Amino acid sequence: MVCKRKGAGVPACTPCKQPLCPPPSSPTSEGAPTEAGGDAVRAGSTAPSPAQQQHECGDADCQEPRENPCDCHREPPPETPDINQLPPSILLKIFSNLSLDERCLSASLVCKYWRDLCLDFQFWKQLDLSSRQQVTDELLEKIASRSQNIIEINISDCRSMSDTGVCVLAFKCPGLLRYTAYRCKQLSDTSIIAVASHCPLLQKVHVGNQDKLTDEGLKQLGSKCRELKDIHFGQCYKISDEGMIVIAKGCLKLQRIYMQENKLVTDQSVKAFAEHCPELQYVGFMGCSVTSKGVIHLTKLRNLSSLDLRHITELDNETVMEIVKRCKHLSSLNLCLNWIINDRCVEVIAKEGQNLKELYLVSCKITDYALIAIGRYSMTIETVDVGWCKEITDQGATLIAQSSKSLRYLGLMRCDKVNEVTVEQLVQQYPHITFSTVLQDCKRTLERAYQMGWTPNMSAASS
């Protein structure tokens, strides 16, 4: 970096380390000692000029340092450190820790150099524009025109754009891999068809809660996006088995699928995914029109690790037990809102779930025996949630805490037969376990608020 300080380009003069000579003696005092010469000067003798001192310097008897004649060329003091002296790669690494708003609305306004860095292509490969109402079709077109290497974009809750903007984005960004657009109710099949047509490498599509999305859009995804691995169509109420089966047969690399309240999705879809997508690891069909006849086909998925079967109307205990027995890699099982799940089913789950770590049983038909069985038979389960199970009492909560070696979280929300005094004792006795009740959660929230610097406004409370 070129130093702009005055005189920085002139080589510095090495300071003279020789001592100054004493002032020359007058003719009358020649040969007098040094002290005499000094007395003569104090008595009013004429002092030698600086030029004479410089000329006569060099005598071995000089004792006082002379003034450096090269002061104007002296090396300047070190400059104050400047962040812009860092290599661009380091600055880019620093900027990568900023959010999109911080880069665009703060850092880029500091100087032109920072503005150019903030426009670096690496910051525009993954864009999170969610919940920004200023995102319009024009803005999407500008972004796509400037950065055509976008691989991931999230436009969830952006209500000011339309299918037109998404179509332009898809056309100009053929390398798009991950597309997320939750709750964009104004978008229709036109958007998803454009993404499927122009982005064949697409791996993730999350478009939950889009009322206008139908099977036509899903058919395009299934026929053109063979690399698809992760799909989320929850609360897209017009989707049916017709579109889902096309995806199952066309996207054989699928690893994650999540559906929620899709009433037109039935056992046929579950069977199709189980037969054609052997790499599935995460499966969720919460609130869909699925029964045990379809769920039993999931036993074919040897890599299944997470299964969400919340609120399945016709789900029996035998099907659940069979899945746990056959799917040896299952680590998370969610059976909430299934009233038919009983203590015997939970006991089998505890015995057979060799790798199970999370078990959710909110609003199931279980008693203390289920908790006792988990503590007695499972060596792996860390999280258990039995909130809203009305038959759970102090005994079950105490015994599972005492016997389980792996338990780290126990959800007891609205278990009305569990006494809060008992929970407080368990918190003290087993600090490695988090007990969740209304009171305990409030305490933890208040503690976190204090840690973050919050203080209660006592004046407002007193008034």
N, C-alpha and C positions, 0 to 999 in steps of 0.2 A: 504494500500500500504506500502511495506517495504521501509523504508528510508535507503539509501545507504551511507549517510553521516557518516564520521568517528566518533565513540563514540556515535552514536545515540541510540545504544542498552543499554548503561550504564545509570542507574538512575541519574538524575541531583542532585547535592548537593545544599541544600538550603544555600544561602549566609549568612554568619555570620553577625548579626546586632549589635554585641557588640562592643563597642569602644576599641581601643588599650590602654594598660596601659602605663604610662610614664616610661621612662628608669630608671632602678634601681639606687639609689644614692650610691655614694662611702661611705666607712666607716666614712670618716671625715666629710661628709655632711649629715649624717643621721638626719632626722627630719627637714632638710631644706625645704623651700617652693619649689613649682614646678618650679618657675622661676629660682631658684638657680641651680636646676638640669639641667635646659636647658642651663644656662651659663656655667656649667661645661662641658657639651658636646661641646659647641662652643669653649671652651678653649682648647679642645684637649683630653677630657676624652674618654675612649673606649666606643663606642656605643654597646648596647646589641645586641646579635645575634637574627635573626628571630626566632630561636628555643626557646630562652629565652622569647621573646615576646609572643610566642604562649603559652608557659608553664605558664607564669605569668598572662596571660589575664584572665579577670574575675573580677578584682578589680572594685568596684563601682565607683572609681574615673577616670576610663578610659574615654577619650573624643574623640580620633581620631579613625576612622574605620580602622580595620586591613585589610591587603591583604588577599583575599579569597584563602585558600589553595586548593580549589576544582575547580580551573579555568579550568582544563582539562576536568572536568565532567559537566561544565556549559551547560545548555540547549541551543541548537543551534538556531540561528535566523530562522524565518519561511522561508520555501522554496518558490521560485518563482512559481506562479501558472502554472500548466501544463495542456493543453487541454486534454491530455490523462487520466487525473484523473477523467474526467466526465464519467458518466455511459455510457455503449455502446448504450443504447436506445437514449440518448441525441445526441451522435455523429451521429447515424443513421438518426435522425431527421434533423440534420444540413446537412448531405450529401444528403438528399432527395431534398434539394433546389438547388443542382448542376445539370447541364446538364450531359448527357451521356459522352460527350467529357471531361468535367471538372473532372468527377469522374475517367474515365479510363486513361486520359492522364496527369492528374495533381495530384489529391488527392491520387490515388492508388500508386504513386511513392514516397510518403513521407517516409513511413516505412511499415514494414510487417503487423503491426497491422491495419493500414489504408487500406492496400491492402485487407486484409481479410474482413474488414467492407464493402469495395466497392463491394465485391463479394457476399454480403448478398442477399438472394433470393428475398427480397422485391424490390430491384432495377432492377431485371431482369424479373419482371412480366409484365411490360409495356415498350416496347422498341420502340424508334423512330430512325430508321436507314435510314430515307429518305435522298436522295441526296448524299449518301456516295458510291462512286464508288469502294471503297475497300471492299464492301460487296460482297462476292463470295459464291459459294455453300459450300466450305469448312468452311467458317466462320459461315454460318447459321447452319451447322451441329455441329460445336463446341458449339455454343450458345445453341442449342437445347439439346445437350448431357449434358451440365453442368446445365442448368436451364430448367427442364421439366415442370415447373409450369407457363409458359408464358401464359398470358390471352389476351394480346394485342400486336400487332406488326404492324409497318408501314415501308414498304419497297418501298415507292414511289420513282420514279426516280433512282432506283438502276439498272444500266444497265449491271453489271458484273456478275449477277447470272442468273440462268436458272430454268426451271421447276424442275430439280433434287433437288436443294436446298430447294425449297418450299415444295416438297413432303416429304423430310426428316424432315423438321420442323413440318409439319402437323402430321406426324406419331409419333413423339416424344413428341408432345405437344397437347394431346387430349382435354385439358381444354381450348383451345383457344376460346375466345369470340369475339374478334374484329380483323378483318383482312383488312388492307388498302394497296393497291398497284396501285396507280395512275401512268399512263404513263409508265408502264412496258410492252413495246410493244413486248418484246421477249417471254413473258409468253403466254401460250395457255390454252386450256381447261384442259390439264393435271393437272395444278396447282390447278385450282378451284375445279376439281373433287376430288383431294387428300384432300383438305381442307374440302370439304363437307363430304367425306367418313370417315375421322378420327376425325373430330371435330363436333360432333352432337349438342353441346351446343352453336354453333356459333350464335351470335346476330347481328353482323354488318359486312357487306361486301361492301367495296368501291373499285371498280376496274375500275374506269373510264379511257377512252382512251386506251383500250387494243384491238388492231385491230384483234387479233386472237381468241378472245372469241366469242363463238357461243351459240346456244340454248342448245347444249349438256351439257355444263357446268351448265347452269341455271336449267336444268331439275334435275340434281343431287342435287343442292341446294334445290330446291322445294320439293324433295322427302325425303331428309335426314336431313335437318336442320329446324325442326319444331319451333325452338325458335327464328328464324330470325325476327328482328324488324326494321332493317335499311339497305337499299340497295341503291347503287349508280352505275349505269351502263352507265353514260353519255358518248357519243362519242364511244361507242362500236357498230360499224356500222353493224355488222353481226347478232346482236340480233334482233329477231322478236317477233310477238305475240305468236308464239308457245312456246317459252321458258318462256315468261312473264306470260302467263296464268297458266303454271304449278306452278310457284312460287306463284301466287295469290291464287291458290286452296290449296297449301300445307303449306303455311306460313301464318296462320290466325292471328298471333299476330303482323303483320307488323304495324309499326307506321310512318315510313318515307320511301318515295321512290322518287328518283330523276333520271330523264332521260333528256338527252340533245342531240339534233340532231340525234336521233335514227329514221331514216326515215322508218324503217320497223316496227315500233311500231305505231299502229293505235288505233282507237276507241275501238276495241275489248279488248285491254289490259286495257284501262281505265275502261270500264264496268266491267271487271273481278275483278279488284282491289276494285271497289266500292261495288260490291256484296259480295265478300268473306273476305274482310279485314275491318271490322267495326271500328277497333281501329286506323285507319290511322289519323294522325294529320298533317303531312307535305307531300304535293304532288307537284311534279314538272315535267312538260312535255315540257320543253322549246324546240321549234323548231322541235318537233316530228310531224308525220303525223296525227295529231289529229284535230277533228272539234268540233263544238258545239254539235253534236249528241252524242259524247262520253263524253264531259265535263259535260253535263247536269246530267249524272249519279252520279256525285260527290255530288249532293245535298243529297244523302243518308248518307253521312258521317257527323254525328252529332258532332263528336269531331274535325273536321277539323279546324286547327288554322292558317295554312300557305299554300297559294296556289300560285304557280308560273306558269303563263300561257304566258310567253314571246314568242313572235313571233309565235303565232298560226295562221295559214293561214286563216282558216275559223271559226273565233270566232265572234259571234254577240253580240250586247249589251244586248238583252233580256236574253240570257243564263247567262251572268255575273250578271245581276241584280237578277235573280232567285237564283243563288248560294249565293249571299250576304244576301238575305232575309231568306233563309232556314238554312244556316250555321251560327248560332248565335255566335259561339265561334271564328269566323274568326278574326284574329288580324293582318295578313299581307297579302296583295294582290298585286301581281306584274303583270301588264298588259302592260309592255313596248313593243314597236315595233309592236303594234296592231293598225294600222291606222284607223280602223273602230270605235274604242272607242270614244264616243262623249260627249258633255256637259251633255246631259240628263242622260246618264249612270252614270256619275260621281255624279250628283245630287242625284240619287237614292242610290248610294253607301254611300254618306255622310249621308243620312237620315236613311238608314236601317242598316248600319254597326255599331251596338251598341257597339262592343268591338274592332273595327278596330283601329289600331294604326299606321300602315305603309301602304302607298298607293304610288305605283310607276307607273308613267304615261309617261315615256320618249318616245318621238316620237309618241304620240297619237294625234288624231284629236280634240283637245280641245282648248278653248279660255279662256279669263279672266272669263267668267261666271262660268266655272268649279271651279276655285279658290275661287270665291265669294261664291259659294254654299258650298264648304267645310268649309269656315270660318263661314258661317251662320248656317249650320245645324249640323255639327259634334262637339261633345264635347269630343271626344276621340282621334282623329287623331293627332299624334305628328310629323310624318315624311311624307312630300310630295315632290316628285321629278317630275318636269315637264320639265326637260332638253330637248332641241331640239324641243320644241313645238313652232313653229314659230309665232303663233298668240297670245302668252302671252305678255302682255305689262306692263308698269309701274303701271297701274291702278289695274290690277289683283294682282300683288305682294304686292302693298300697302294695298289693302282692306283685303286680307286674313291675313296679319300681324296685322291689326287693329282689326279685328273682332274675330279671333280665340283665344280661351282661352287655348287651349292645344298644339298649334303648337310649335315645338322646332327645326325643320329643314325644310328649303325650298330650293330645288334644282332648280337653274335657269341656269344651264350650257348651253351656246349657245342659249339662248333665246334672239335673236338679237334685239328685240324691247324693251327690258328692258334696260334702261339707267344705266350705272355704277354709275353715280352721285346719282341717286335715290336709288340704292342699298346701297351706302355708308351712306346715310341719314337714311335708315331703320336699318342699323347696329347700328347706334348711338341711335336711338329711341327705338329699341327693342333688347336689349343686350341678352335676354334669347333665342333668335332665331338665329340659324346659317344659314346664307345665303350663298349658294354655287354658285359662278361664277368663271371664270378663274382667275380674279384679286384677289378676296377674298381668294380663295384657295392658291394662291401664297403667299399672305400676311401671312396666318396662317402657312404655311410651313416654311417661313422665320423666323417667331417668334419662332417656336419650335426649329429651328436650333440655334438661339441665346440663347435660354434657355438651350440648351445642350452644350453650350460653343463654338459654331462655331463663327469664326470671318472671315470676308472677307479678301482675300489677295490683299491688295491695291497695292503692288509693281507689282504684275502680271498684275493687271488691268491697271496700268499706262504705263507699257511697251507694 
